[in-house]
Amino acid sequence: MARWLLTLTATALVTLSLTSARAGFSTSVMKPTPVGSTGVISEAFPASGGKLSYYFSLDLQKGDLLTQISFDGRVGAEKQVELALLDSSARVADSYWIHGADAKEEGTRSFPIDSTGRRLLCVTVQGPETGGFRVEFGGSAFVAVPSSPPSVSPPSSSPPPVQEQSAAEPQPSARQRIFSPTVEDPTPVDTTGVISALFPAGGKTHYYFAAEVHPGALLTQISYQGRAGSDKEVELALLDESGRVADSYWVHGSEPNQEATRRFSIDRTGHQILRLAVQGPETGEFRVDLGGPALAGATPKQPLLQNGFSRSVFTPTHVEESGVIAGPLPGNTLRAYYYFAVNTQQGDLLTQIAFQGREGAAKELELSVLGPDARVVNWYWIHGSDAQEEATRSFPIDVTGATLIRVMVTGPETGTFRIELGGSALASGTASKDSSMTTSQSDF
C-alpha cells in the first residue's frame, strides 16, 4: 500500500513538473518567471486541460501598465485567461479576465503603477491543449530591458551582395490591408476617417486604432458585405484611459450586408483608442467610417449616392417640403441603406411606406427614425412577394430641428418604393441643405 502511494505521488509530481516544463513558466510564487524584454508571454494551454496558474515578475516604473490578454482554440471548448497584479503582501491588487467557448477572444486593461520596482503577476489559464494564450505588456510603466548591441564588423572593400526580391511575396492590396492587432501600437486613423478591408482568415480578429480627437461628437457608421448565409460580425468599441470598453456597438448576422450608426460623446483632447472586432468569409469585406466634430483634422465627407439618395449618415439627403421620398428598388440581393434629414418640430410624425413590383419577387422596405446618438429609436417595415404592400405609423418627435431617418430597401430594379412624411411634427418650409448632418457643421 505504501509503495502504491509513493508511486502515485511520484507520478503526480512528474506530471506537474512536465506541465510546468512544457510552458517553461513557473508555477511557484517563490520563483516567478521574469518577463522578457519583449513584454510577451505566449504558450499553449497546459496539457492537463485543467486550470493552472503561472507566476511572473516584471520590472516597472511609475506610469501606466498597458496590458492585452487573448486566447485561441477550438470552437465550443471552454477557455479562460486571467491576469492578476499582486501587491507586496502577495494578495491580488487588481485583475481582469476573458473566458468563453468562442475560437478567439481578447481584452485590454491599463493599470496605474505608483512605485518603481519589481511586481509579481499571476496568469491563470485553462483550455484545450491544442489552443493557446498570450499576454502582452507595454505602456509608460513597462521597463524594457535593452538588448545587447550588435557587433560591428570591420569595413569591407567588397561590394554589398545584391538582394533578390522573391516574386512569391506579393504586397497586400488596399482591400487586404494589415492593421495592428495590439493595443500598444495601434494603427493611426487617417484624415478620411475610413477603415476598410477584406475579412481576415482564421476567425474573429481584433484590430486597434488611434484617432486624434477633441471634445465633441464622434459620428460612426459600420457595415459589412459578404456571401449570404455566412456569419459576419463587425464590432466597434471605444476604450477608456484604463483600456476598458467605454462604449460599443455591433452588427452581425448572415445577411449579404448590414450596417448601423452610432454617435459617441468625446470629452477630451488627444488619442482615442478604438478596438475593431471583425469576423466573416475571406471574400467579404467590412467598413468603418469615422467623422463628426470630434475627429481632429478630418477631411469633409463626400456624398455617397445611389439612385440619387445618400448612403452616408454624414451627408444625408434633405427631404423636400412635400415630404415625399420615392425611387426605384436597388435591383440586387444587397440591401440599400439611405439616409435623410427632415426638418421637424415637436409633435407627431405621420408616415406611410409602400412598394410595388413584380409578383413573386421578394421586396422589403424599412423606415427607421434615429435618435440624437444615431441609434434606431423607432422603426417599422413591410416585406413580401406580393405585387404591392403598404403600411402606416406615427412617431412622436420631442425636439425641434433636423431629424435623421434611415430607409432600407430591397427588391427588383423594375419595382419602386414610396415614403410620405407628414403630421404635426413636419416643419413647414423646404428643408435646407444646411440642415444635413455634415461632418464639419453638425454636432448631431
TORKOL-4160 file (C-alpha; in steps of 0.2 Angstrom, whole numbers, padded with zeros to 4 digits, m for minus):
444
<pt num="1" X="0000" Y="0000" Z="0000"/>
<pt num="2" X="0014" Y="0012" Z="0005"/>
<pt num="3" X="0023" Y="0008" Z="m0011"/>
<pt num="4" X="0007" Y="0011" Z="m0021"/>
<pt num="5" X="0005" Y="0028" Z="m0013"/>
<pt num="6" X="0023" Y="0033" Z="m0016"/>
<pt num="7" X="0022" Y="0028" Z="m0034"/>
<pt num="8" X="0006" Y="0038" Z="m0036"/>
<pt num="9" X="0014" Y="0053" Z="m0028"/>
<pt num="10" X="0029" Y="0052" Z="m0039"/>
<pt num="11" X="0018" Y="0051" Z="m0054"/>
<pt num="12" X="0008" Y="0066" Z="m0049"/>
<pt num="13" X="0024" Y="0076" Z="m0046"/>
<pt num="14" X="0031" Y="0071" Z="m0063"/>
<pt num="15" X="0015" Y="0076" Z="m0071"/>
<pt num="16" X="0015" Y="0093" Z="m0063"/>
<pt num="17" X="0033" Y="0095" Z="m0067"/>
<pt num="18" X="0030" Y="0091" Z="m0085"/>
<pt num="19" X="0016" Y="0103" Z="m0086"/>
<pt num="20" X="0026" Y="0117" Z="m0079"/>
<pt num="21" X="0041" Y="0112" Z="m0090"/>
<pt num="22" X="0030" Y="0112" Z="m0106"/>
<pt num="23" X="0026" Y="0130" Z="m0104"/>
<pt num="24" X="0043" Y="0135" Z="m0097"/>
<pt num="25" X="0034" Y="0146" Z="m0084"/>
<pt num="26" X="0035" Y="0144" Z="m0065"/>
<pt num="27" X="0020" Y="0138" Z="m0055"/>
<pt num="28" X="0028" Y="0144" Z="m0039"/>
<pt num="29" X="0026" Y="0162" Z="m0032"/>
<pt num="30" X="0043" Y="0159" Z="m0024"/>
<pt num="31" X="0052" Y="0158" Z="m0040"/>
<pt num="32" X="0042" Y="0168" Z="m0053"/>
<pt num="33" X="0047" Y="0168" Z="m0071"/>
<pt num="34" X="0055" Y="0185" Z="m0077"/>
<pt num="35" X="0045" Y="0193" Z="m0091"/>
<pt num="36" X="0057" Y="0196" Z="m0106"/>
<pt num="37" X="0061" Y="0212" Z="m0114"/>
<pt num="38" X="0048" Y="0210" Z="m0127"/>
<pt num="39" X="0034" Y="0210" Z="m0114"/>
<pt num="40" X="0026" Y="0195" Z="m0121"/>
<pt num="41" X="0020" Y="0179" Z="m0113"/>
<pt num="42" X="0013" Y="0166" Z="m0125"/>
<pt num="43" X="0011" Y="0147" Z="m0124"/>
<pt num="44" X="m0001" Y="0133" Z="m0127"/>
<pt num="45" X="m0014" Y="0129" Z="m0114"/>
<pt num="46" X="m0007" Y="0116" Z="m0101"/>
<pt num="47" X="m0009" Y="0098" Z="m0107"/>
<pt num="48" X="m0019" Y="0093" Z="m0092"/>
<pt num="49" X="m0034" Y="0103" Z="m0098"/>
<pt num="50" X="m0037" Y="0110" Z="m0081"/>
<pt num="51" X="m0034" Y="0127" Z="m0073"/>
<pt num="52" X="m0016" Y="0132" Z="m0070"/>
<pt num="53" X="m0008" Y="0147" Z="m0063"/>
<pt num="54" X="0009" Y="0154" Z="m0068"/>
<pt num="55" X="0019" Y="0167" Z="m0059"/>
<pt num="56" X="0029" Y="0181" Z="m0067"/>
<pt num="57" X="0040" Y="0195" Z="m0061"/>
<pt num="58" X="0040" Y="0212" Z="m0070"/>
<pt num="59" X="0052" Y="0227" Z="m0068"/>
<pt num="60" X="0041" Y="0243" Z="m0068"/>
<pt num="61" X="0042" Y="0261" Z="m0066"/>
<pt num="62" X="0029" Y="0274" Z="m0061"/>
<pt num="63" X="0016" Y="0276" Z="m0075"/>
<pt num="64" X="0003" Y="0266" Z="m0084"/>
<pt num="65" X="0005" Y="0247" Z="m0087"/>
<pt num="66" X="m0005" Y="0243" Z="m0103"/>
<pt num="67" X="m0009" Y="0225" Z="m0105"/>
<pt num="68" X="m0018" Y="0214" Z="m0118"/>
<pt num="69" X="m0024" Y="0196" Z="m0115"/>
<pt num="70" X="m0030" Y="0184" Z="m0128"/>
<pt num="71" X="m0034" Y="0166" Z="m0132"/>
<pt num="72" X="m0037" Y="0155" Z="m0147"/>
<pt num="73" X="m0043" Y="0137" Z="m0149"/>
<pt num="74" X="m0056" Y="0125" Z="m0154"/>
<pt num="75" X="m0074" Y="0132" Z="m0155"/>
<pt num="76" X="m0085" Y="0125" Z="m0142"/>
<pt num="77" X="m0071" Y="0122" Z="m0130"/>
<pt num="78" X="m0071" Y="0132" Z="m0114"/>
<pt num="79" X="m0056" Y="0143" Z="m0112"/>
<pt num="80" X="m0050" Y="0156" Z="m0099"/>
<pt num="81" X="m0036" Y="0168" Z="m0096"/>
<pt num="82" X="m0035" Y="0179" Z="m0081"/>
<pt num="83" X="m0021" Y="0192" Z="m0077"/>
<pt num="84" X="m0019" Y="0197" Z="m0059"/>
<pt num="85" X="m0007" Y="0210" Z="m0051"/>
<pt num="86" X="m0001" Y="0205" Z="m0034"/>
<pt num="87" X="0003" Y="0218" Z="m0020"/>
<pt num="88" X="0018" Y="0217" Z="m0008"/>
<pt num="89" X="0008" Y="0205" Z="0003"/>
<pt num="90" X="0005" Y="0194" Z="m0012"/>
<pt num="91" X="m0013" Y="0197" Z="m0012"/>
<pt num="92" X="m0022" Y="0202" Z="m0029"/>
<pt num="93" X="m0022" Y="0220" Z="m0030"/>
<pt num="94" X="m0031" Y="0221" Z="m0047"/>
<pt num="95" X="m0036" Y="0209" Z="m0061"/>
<pt num="96" X="m0047" Y="0205" Z="m0076"/>
<pt num="97" X="m0051" Y="0190" Z="m0087"/>
<pt num="98" X="m0058" Y="0184" Z="m0103"/>
<pt num="99" X="m0067" Y="0167" Z="m0105"/>
<pt num="100" X="m0079" Y="0158" Z="m0116"/>
<pt num="101" X="m0081" Y="0145" Z="m0130"/>
<pt num="102" X="m0078" Y="0156" Z="m0145"/>
<pt num="103" X="m0062" Y="0152" Z="m0156"/>
<pt num="104" X="m0054" Y="0168" Z="m0151"/>
<pt num="105" X="m0057" Y="0182" Z="m0138"/>
<pt num="106" X="m0046" Y="0196" Z="m0130"/>
<pt num="107" X="m0047" Y="0210" Z="m0118"/>
<pt num="108" X="m0036" Y="0225" Z="m0113"/>
<pt num="109" X="m0033" Y="0235" Z="m0097"/>
<pt num="110" X="m0022" Y="0248" Z="m0091"/>
<pt num="111" X="m0016" Y="0248" Z="m0073"/>
<pt num="112" X="m0009" Y="0263" Z="m0063"/>
<pt num="113" X="0009" Y="0259" Z="m0056"/>
<pt num="114" X="0013" Y="0271" Z="m0042"/>
<pt num="115" X="0031" Y="0265" Z="m0037"/>
<pt num="116" X="0046" Y="0259" Z="m0046"/>
<pt num="117" X="0052" Y="0241" Z="m0043"/>
<pt num="118" X="0048" Y="0223" Z="m0046"/>
<pt num="119" X="0030" Y="0217" Z="m0047"/>
<pt num="120" X="0023" Y="0200" Z="m0046"/>
<pt num="121" X="0010" Y="0194" Z="m0058"/>
<pt num="122" X="m0001" Y="0179" Z="m0059"/>
<pt num="123" X="m0008" Y="0172" Z="m0075"/>
<pt num="124" X="m0021" Y="0159" Z="m0074"/>
<pt num="125" X="m0026" Y="0149" Z="m0089"/>
<pt num="126" X="m0037" Y="0135" Z="m0094"/>
<pt num="127" X="m0042" Y="0127" Z="m0111"/>
<pt num="128" X="m0038" Y="0113" Z="m0124"/>
<pt num="129" X="m0020" Y="0109" Z="m0126"/>
<pt num="130" X="m0022" Y="0112" Z="m0145"/>
<pt num="131" X="m0026" Y="0131" Z="m0141"/>
<pt num="132" X="m0015" Y="0144" Z="m0133"/>
<pt num="133" X="m0015" Y="0160" Z="m0124"/>
<pt num="134" X="m0005" Y="0177" Z="m0125"/>
<pt num="135" X="m0002" Y="0191" Z="m0113"/>
<pt num="136" X="0007" Y="0207" Z="m0119"/>
<pt num="137" X="0014" Y="0222" Z="m0108"/>
<pt num="138" X="0018" Y="0239" Z="m0113"/>
<pt num="139" X="0014" Y="0257" Z="m0108"/>
<pt num="140" X="0024" Y="0270" Z="m0099"/>
<pt num="141" X="0026" Y="0259" Z="m0084"/>
<pt num="142" X="0034" Y="0245" Z="m0093"/>
<pt num="143" X="0053" Y="0244" Z="m0092"/>
<pt num="144" X="0061" Y="0236" Z="m0107"/>
<pt num="145" X="0077" Y="0228" Z="m0104"/>
<pt num="146" X="0089" Y="0234" Z="m0118"/>
<pt num="147" X="0096" Y="0220" Z="m0129"/>
<pt num="148" X="0115" Y="0218" Z="m0132"/>
<pt num="149" X="0122" Y="0230" Z="m0145"/>
<pt num="150" X="0126" Y="0222" Z="m0162"/>
<pt num="151" X="0144" Y="0218" Z="m0165"/>
<pt num="152" X="0152" Y="0230" Z="m0178"/>
<pt num="153" X="0161" Y="0221" Z="m0192"/>
<pt num="154" X="0176" Y="0229" Z="m0200"/>
<pt num="155" X="0173" Y="0238" Z="m0216"/>
<pt num="156" X="0175" Y="0228" Z="m0232"/>
<pt num="157" X="0181" Y="0233" Z="m0249"/>
<pt num="158" X="0169" Y="0220" Z="m0257"/>
<pt num="159" X="0153" Y="0227" Z="m0264"/>
<pt num="160" X="0137" Y="0223" Z="m0254"/>
<pt num="161" X="0128" Y="0207" Z="m0261"/>
<pt num="162" X="0113" Y="0211" Z="m0272"/>
<pt num="163" X="0097" Y="0207" Z="m0263"/>
<pt num="164" X="0085" Y="0197" Z="m0274"/>
<pt num="165" X="0066" Y="0200" Z="m0272"/>
<pt num="166" X="0055" Y="0185" Z="m0272"/>
<pt num="167" X="0040" Y="0185" Z="m0284"/>
<pt num="168" X="0031" Y="0174" Z="m0271"/>
<pt num="169" X="0029" Y="0188" Z="m0259"/>
<pt num="170" X="0016" Y="0200" Z="m0266"/>
<pt num="171" X="0012" Y="0216" Z="m0257"/>
<pt num="172" X="m0005" Y="0217" Z="m0249"/>
<pt num="173" X="m0018" Y="0227" Z="m0259"/>
<pt num="174" X="m0028" Y="0241" Z="m0251"/>
<pt num="175" X="m0043" Y="0228" Z="m0248"/>
<pt num="176" X="m0031" Y="0217" Z="m0239"/>
<pt num="177" X="m0023" Y="0230" Z="m0228"/>
<pt num="178" X="m0015" Y="0224" Z="m0212"/>
<pt num="179" X="m0020" Y="0233" Z="m0196"/>
<pt num="180" X="m0012" Y="0232" Z="m0179"/>
<pt num="181" X="m0018" Y="0218" Z="m0168"/>
<pt num="182" X="m0010" Y="0226" Z="m0152"/>
<pt num="183" X="m0016" Y="0240" Z="m0141"/>
<pt num="184" X="0001" Y="0245" Z="m0138"/>
<pt num="185" X="0005" Y="0250" Z="m0156"/>
<pt num="186" X="m0012" Y="0255" Z="m0164"/>
<pt num="187" X="m0014" Y="0259" Z="m0182"/>
<pt num="188" X="m0017" Y="0278" Z="m0184"/>
<pt num="189" X="m0034" Y="0283" Z="m0192"/>
<pt num="190" X="m0031" Y="0295" Z="m0207"/>
<pt num="191" X="m0040" Y="0311" Z="m0210"/>
<pt num="192" X="m0053" Y="0302" Z="m0221"/>
<pt num="193" X="m0059" Y="0293" Z="m0206"/>
<pt num="194" X="m0061" Y="0277" Z="m0216"/>
<pt num="195" X="m0056" Y="0259" Z="m0211"/>
<pt num="196" X="m0060" Y="0246" Z="m0224"/>
<pt num="197" X="m0053" Y="0229" Z="m0229"/>
<pt num="198" X="m0057" Y="0211" Z="m0233"/>
<pt num="199" X="m0062" Y="0200" Z="m0218"/>
<pt num="200" X="m0046" Y="0191" Z="m0212"/>
<pt num="201" X="m0043" Y="0172" Z="m0212"/>
<pt num="202" X="m0044" Y="0162" Z="m0196"/>
<pt num="203" X="m0060" Y="0168" Z="m0187"/>
<pt num="204" X="m0063" Y="0183" Z="m0176"/>
<pt num="205" X="m0049" Y="0196" Z="m0176"/>
<pt num="206" X="m0046" Y="0211" Z="m0166"/>
<pt num="207" X="m0038" Y="0227" Z="m0173"/>
<pt num="208" X="m0033" Y="0243" Z="m0163"/>
<pt num="209" X="m0033" Y="0261" Z="m0170"/>
<pt num="210" X="m0029" Y="0278" Z="m0163"/>
<pt num="211" X="m0039" Y="0293" Z="m0168"/>
<pt num="212" X="m0035" Y="0311" Z="m0164"/>
<pt num="213" X="m0050" Y="0319" Z="m0156"/>
<pt num="214" X="m0055" Y="0334" Z="m0147"/>
<pt num="215" X="m0072" Y="0337" Z="m0137"/>
<pt num="216" X="m0087" Y="0335" Z="m0147"/>
<pt num="217" X="m0097" Y="0321" Z="m0156"/>
<pt num="218" X="m0089" Y="0307" Z="m0165"/>
<pt num="219" X="m0101" Y="0300" Z="m0178"/>
<pt num="220" X="m0098" Y="0282" Z="m0184"/>
<pt num="221" X="m0105" Y="0271" Z="m0197"/>
<pt num="222" X="m0100" Y="0252" Z="m0198"/>
<pt num="223" X="m0105" Y="0239" Z="m0211"/>
<pt num="224" X="m0101" Y="0223" Z="m0219"/>
<pt num="225" X="m0104" Y="0214" Z="m0235"/>
<pt num="226" X="m0102" Y="0196" Z="m0240"/>
<pt num="227" X="m0109" Y="0179" Z="m0245"/>
<pt num="228" X="m0127" Y="0176" Z="m0240"/>
<pt num="229" X="m0129" Y="0163" Z="m0226"/>
<pt num="230" X="m0111" Y="0165" Z="m0219"/>
<pt num="231" X="m0110" Y="0173" Z="m0202"/>
<pt num="232" X="m0102" Y="0190" Z="m0202"/>
<pt num="233" X="m0098" Y="0202" Z="m0187"/>
<pt num="234" X="m0091" Y="0220" Z="m0185"/>
<pt num="235" X="m0090" Y="0227" Z="m0168"/>
<pt num="236" X="m0083" Y="0245" Z="m0164"/>
<pt num="237" X="m0078" Y="0249" Z="m0146"/>
<pt num="238" X="m0071" Y="0265" Z="m0138"/>
<pt num="239" X="m0058" Y="0261" Z="m0125"/>
<pt num="240" X="m0056" Y="0272" Z="m0110"/>
<pt num="241" X="m0039" Y="0278" Z="m0102"/>
<pt num="242" X="m0039" Y="0261" Z="m0092"/>
<pt num="243" X="m0041" Y="0251" Z="m0108"/>
<pt num="244" X="m0058" Y="0245" Z="m0103"/>
<pt num="245" X="m0073" Y="0246" Z="m0116"/>
<pt num="246" X="m0081" Y="0263" Z="m0113"/>
<pt num="247" X="m0095" Y="0261" Z="m0126"/>
<pt num="248" X="m0098" Y="0249" Z="m0141"/>
<pt num="249" X="m0110" Y="0243" Z="m0154"/>
<pt num="250" X="m0110" Y="0230" Z="m0167"/>
<pt num="251" X="m0119" Y="0222" Z="m0182"/>
<pt num="252" X="m0120" Y="0204" Z="m0185"/>
<pt num="253" X="m0129" Y="0191" Z="m0195"/>
<pt num="254" X="m0129" Y="0180" Z="m0211"/>
<pt num="255" X="m0137" Y="0193" Z="m0222"/>
<pt num="256" X="m0127" Y="0198" Z="m0238"/>
<pt num="257" X="m0125" Y="0216" Z="m0230"/>
<pt num="258" X="m0129" Y="0225" Z="m0214"/>
<pt num="259" X="m0125" Y="0242" Z="m0206"/>
<pt num="260" X="m0128" Y="0253" Z="m0191"/>
<pt num="261" X="m0123" Y="0270" Z="m0184"/>
<pt num="262" X="m0119" Y="0277" Z="m0168"/>
<pt num="263" X="m0113" Y="0294" Z="m0161"/>
<pt num="264" X="m0101" Y="0294" Z="m0146"/>
<pt num="265" X="m0098" Y="0309" Z="m0135"/>
<pt num="266" X="m0079" Y="0314" Z="m0133"/>
<pt num="267" X="m0074" Y="0324" Z="m0118"/>
<pt num="268" X="m0056" Y="0326" Z="m0120"/>
<pt num="269" X="m0042" Y="0331" Z="m0132"/>
<pt num="270" X="m0029" Y="0318" Z="m0138"/>
<pt num="271" X="m0028" Y="0300" Z="m0144"/>
<pt num="272" X="m0044" Y="0289" Z="m0143"/>
<pt num="273" X="m0040" Y="0271" Z="m0144"/>
<pt num="274" X="m0053" Y="0261" Z="m0154"/>
<pt num="275" X="m0055" Y="0242" Z="m0155"/>
<pt num="276" X="m0062" Y="0234" Z="m0170"/>
<pt num="277" X="m0068" Y="0215" Z="m0169"/>
<pt num="278" X="m0072" Y="0208" Z="m0186"/>
<pt num="279" X="m0076" Y="0190" Z="m0192"/>
<pt num="280" X="m0083" Y="0184" Z="m0209"/>
<pt num="281" X="m0079" Y="0175" Z="m0225"/>
<pt num="282" X="m0062" Y="0180" Z="m0233"/>
<pt num="283" X="m0072" Y="0185" Z="m0249"/>
<pt num="284" X="m0082" Y="0198" Z="m0239"/>
<pt num="285" X="m0077" Y="0215" Z="m0233"/>
<pt num="286" X="m0080" Y="0227" Z="m0218"/>
<pt num="287" X="m0080" Y="0246" Z="m0217"/>
<pt num="288" X="m0080" Y="0259" Z="m0203"/>
<pt num="289" X="m0082" Y="0277" Z="m0206"/>
<pt num="290" X="m0077" Y="0290" Z="m0193"/>
<pt num="291" X="m0082" Y="0308" Z="m0193"/>
<pt num="292" X="m0091" Y="0322" Z="m0184"/>
<pt num="293" X="m0084" Y="0337" Z="m0175"/>
<pt num="294" X="m0074" Y="0327" Z="m0163"/>
<pt num="295" X="m0062" Y="0319" Z="m0176"/>
<pt num="296" X="m0047" Y="0331" Z="m0177"/>
<pt num="297" X="m0042" Y="0337" Z="m0195"/>
<pt num="298" X="m0055" Y="0326" Z="m0204"/>
<pt num="299" X="m0057" Y="0330" Z="m0222"/>
<pt num="300" X="m0075" Y="0334" Z="m0227"/>
<pt num="301" X="m0086" Y="0319" Z="m0231"/>
<pt num="302" X="m0091" Y="0317" Z="m0249"/>
<pt num="303" X="m0109" Y="0311" Z="m0253"/>
<pt num="304" X="m0111" Y="0293" Z="m0257"/>
<pt num="305" X="m0125" Y="0292" Z="m0269"/>
<pt num="306" X="m0136" Y="0278" Z="m0276"/>
<pt num="307" X="m0151" Y="0281" Z="m0286"/>
<pt num="308" X="m0149" Y="0300" Z="m0281"/>
<pt num="309" X="m0150" Y="0296" Z="m0262"/>
<pt num="310" X="m0136" Y="0297" Z="m0249"/>
<pt num="311" X="m0129" Y="0281" Z="m0242"/>
<pt num="312" X="m0119" Y="0290" Z="m0229"/>
<pt num="313" X="m0125" Y="0296" Z="m0212"/>
<pt num="314" X="m0113" Y="0310" Z="m0213"/>
<pt num="315" X="m0121" Y="0318" Z="m0228"/>
<pt num="316" X="m0139" Y="0313" Z="m0228"/>
<pt num="317" X="m0151" Y="0318" Z="m0242"/>
<pt num="318" X="m0163" Y="0333" Z="m0237"/>
<pt num="319" X="m0181" Y="0329" Z="m0238"/>
<pt num="320" X="m0191" Y="0342" Z="m0248"/>
<pt num="321" X="m0207" Y="0352" Z="m0242"/>
<pt num="322" X="m0218" Y="0339" Z="m0250"/>
<pt num="323" X="m0212" Y="0326" Z="m0238"/>
<pt num="324" X="m0211" Y="0313" Z="m0251"/>
<pt num="325" X="m0196" Y="0301" Z="m0254"/>
<pt num="326" X="m0199" Y="0289" Z="m0270"/>
<pt num="327" X="m0187" Y="0280" Z="m0281"/>
<pt num="328" X="m0183" Y="0263" Z="m0289"/>
<pt num="329" X="m0179" Y="0247" Z="m0279"/>
<pt num="330" X="m0160" Y="0243" Z="m0279"/>
<pt num="331" X="m0161" Y="0228" Z="m0291"/>
<pt num="332" X="m0149" Y="0216" Z="m0282"/>
<pt num="333" X="m0148" Y="0204" Z="m0267"/>
<pt num="334" X="m0140" Y="0218" Z="m0257"/>
<pt num="335" X="m0150" Y="0229" Z="m0245"/>
<pt num="336" X="m0148" Y="0248" Z="m0250"/>
<pt num="337" X="m0147" Y="0260" Z="m0235"/>
<pt num="338" X="m0152" Y="0278" Z="m0237"/>
<pt num="339" X="m0150" Y="0292" Z="m0225"/>
<pt num="340" X="m0162" Y="0308" Z="m0225"/>
<pt num="341" X="m0163" Y="0324" Z="m0215"/>
<pt num="342" X="m0180" Y="0330" Z="m0211"/>
<pt num="343" X="m0184" Y="0347" Z="m0203"/>
<pt num="344" X="m0196" Y="0343" Z="m0188"/>
<pt num="345" X="m0204" Y="0351" Z="m0173"/>
<pt num="346" X="m0212" Y="0344" Z="m0158"/>
<pt num="347" X="m0227" Y="0334" Z="m0162"/>
<pt num="348" X="m0231" Y="0318" Z="m0171"/>
<pt num="349" X="m0223" Y="0312" Z="m0187"/>
<pt num="350" X="m0235" Y="0303" Z="m0198"/>
<pt num="351" X="m0228" Y="0291" Z="m0211"/>
<pt num="352" X="m0234" Y="0280" Z="m0225"/>
<pt num="353" X="m0222" Y="0267" Z="m0233"/>
<pt num="354" X="m0226" Y="0257" Z="m0249"/>
<pt num="355" X="m0218" Y="0247" Z="m0263"/>
<pt num="356" X="m0224" Y="0239" Z="m0279"/>
<pt num="357" X="m0215" Y="0227" Z="m0291"/>
<pt num="358" X="m0216" Y="0210" Z="m0300"/>
<pt num="359" X="m0227" Y="0197" Z="m0292"/>
<pt num="360" X="m0217" Y="0184" Z="m0284"/>
<pt num="361" X="m0201" Y="0194" Z="m0282"/>
<pt num="362" X="m0195" Y="0197" Z="m0264"/>
<pt num="363" X="m0196" Y="0215" Z="m0258"/>
<pt num="364" X="m0193" Y="0224" Z="m0242"/>
<pt num="365" X="m0195" Y="0242" Z="m0236"/>
<pt num="366" X="m0190" Y="0248" Z="m0218"/>
<pt num="367" X="m0191" Y="0266" Z="m0211"/>
<pt num="368" X="m0181" Y="0270" Z="m0195"/>
<pt num="369" X="m0180" Y="0286" Z="m0185"/>
<pt num="370" X="m0163" Y="0289" Z="m0177"/>
<pt num="371" X="m0161" Y="0297" Z="m0161"/>
<pt num="372" X="m0148" Y="0310" Z="m0155"/>
<pt num="373" X="m0135" Y="0297" Z="m0153"/>
<pt num="374" X="m0138" Y="0290" Z="m0171"/>
<pt num="375" X="m0146" Y="0274" Z="m0164"/>
<pt num="376" X="m0163" Y="0267" Z="m0171"/>
<pt num="377" X="m0176" Y="0273" Z="m0159"/>
<pt num="378" X="m0192" Y="0269" Z="m0169"/>
<pt num="379" X="m0194" Y="0258" Z="m0185"/>
<pt num="380" X="m0207" Y="0248" Z="m0195"/>
<pt num="381" X="m0206" Y="0238" Z="m0211"/>
<pt num="382" X="m0216" Y="0229" Z="m0224"/>
<pt num="383" X="m0210" Y="0214" Z="m0234"/>
<pt num="384" X="m0216" Y="0200" Z="m0245"/>
<pt num="385" X="m0218" Y="0195" Z="m0263"/>
<pt num="386" X="m0235" Y="0202" Z="m0267"/>
<pt num="387" X="m0236" Y="0215" Z="m0281"/>
<pt num="388" X="m0240" Y="0229" Z="m0269"/>
<pt num="389" X="m0239" Y="0232" Z="m0250"/>
<pt num="390" X="m0240" Y="0247" Z="m0238"/>
<pt num="391" X="m0242" Y="0252" Z="m0220"/>
<pt num="392" X="m0243" Y="0267" Z="m0209"/>
<pt num="393" X="m0235" Y="0273" Z="m0192"/>
<pt num="394" X="m0234" Y="0289" Z="m0182"/>
<pt num="395" X="m0219" Y="0293" Z="m0172"/>
<pt num="396" X="m0218" Y="0305" Z="m0158"/>
<pt num="397" X="m0205" Y="0319" Z="m0160"/>
<pt num="398" X="m0199" Y="0328" Z="m0145"/>
<pt num="399" X="m0186" Y="0341" Z="m0151"/>
<pt num="400" X="m0186" Y="0354" Z="m0164"/>
<pt num="401" X="m0173" Y="0353" Z="m0178"/>
<pt num="402" X="m0166" Y="0341" Z="m0190"/>
<pt num="403" X="m0171" Y="0323" Z="m0188"/>
<pt num="404" X="m0162" Y="0309" Z="m0196"/>
<pt num="405" X="m0171" Y="0294" Z="m0204"/>
<pt num="406" X="m0164" Y="0279" Z="m0212"/>
<pt num="407" X="m0173" Y="0269" Z="m0226"/>
<pt num="408" X="m0168" Y="0251" Z="m0231"/>
<pt num="409" X="m0175" Y="0243" Z="m0247"/>
<pt num="410" X="m0173" Y="0228" Z="m0257"/>
<pt num="411" X="m0181" Y="0221" Z="m0272"/>
<pt num="412" X="m0180" Y="0220" Z="m0291"/>
<pt num="413" X="m0175" Y="0236" Z="m0300"/>
<pt num="414" X="m0191" Y="0236" Z="m0310"/>
<pt num="415" X="m0200" Y="0239" Z="m0294"/>
<pt num="416" X="m0202" Y="0256" Z="m0284"/>
<pt num="417" X="m0204" Y="0262" Z="m0266"/>
<pt num="418" X="m0213" Y="0277" Z="m0259"/>
<pt num="419" X="m0212" Y="0286" Z="m0242"/>
<pt num="420" X="m0223" Y="0300" Z="m0237"/>
<pt num="421" X="m0220" Y="0311" Z="m0221"/>
<pt num="422" X="m0232" Y="0322" Z="m0213"/>
<pt num="423" X="m0241" Y="0326" Z="m0197"/>
<pt num="424" X="m0239" Y="0340" Z="m0184"/>
<pt num="425" X="m0220" Y="0336" Z="m0182"/>
<pt num="426" X="m0216" Y="0340" Z="m0200"/>
<pt num="427" X="m0210" Y="0358" Z="m0200"/>
<pt num="428" X="m0216" Y="0370" Z="m0214"/>
<pt num="429" X="m0204" Y="0376" Z="m0227"/>
<pt num="430" X="m0192" Y="0367" Z="m0238"/>
<pt num="431" X="m0178" Y="0358" Z="m0229"/>
<pt num="432" X="m0162" Y="0367" Z="m0231"/>
<pt num="433" X="m0146" Y="0358" Z="m0236"/>
<pt num="434" X="m0138" Y="0367" Z="m0222"/>
<pt num="435" X="m0148" Y="0355" Z="m0210"/>
<pt num="436" X="m0139" Y="0340" Z="m0217"/>
<pt num="437" X="m0128" Y="0331" Z="m0204"/>
<pt num="438" X="m0112" Y="0336" Z="m0212"/>
<pt num="439" X="m0095" Y="0331" Z="m0204"/>
<pt num="440" X="m0090" Y="0349" Z="m0201"/>
<pt num="441" X="m0106" Y="0358" Z="m0196"/>
<pt num="442" X="m0117" Y="0346" Z="m0185"/>
<pt num="443" X="m0115" Y="0340" Z="m0168"/>
<pt num="444" X="m0129" Y="0328" Z="m0172"/>
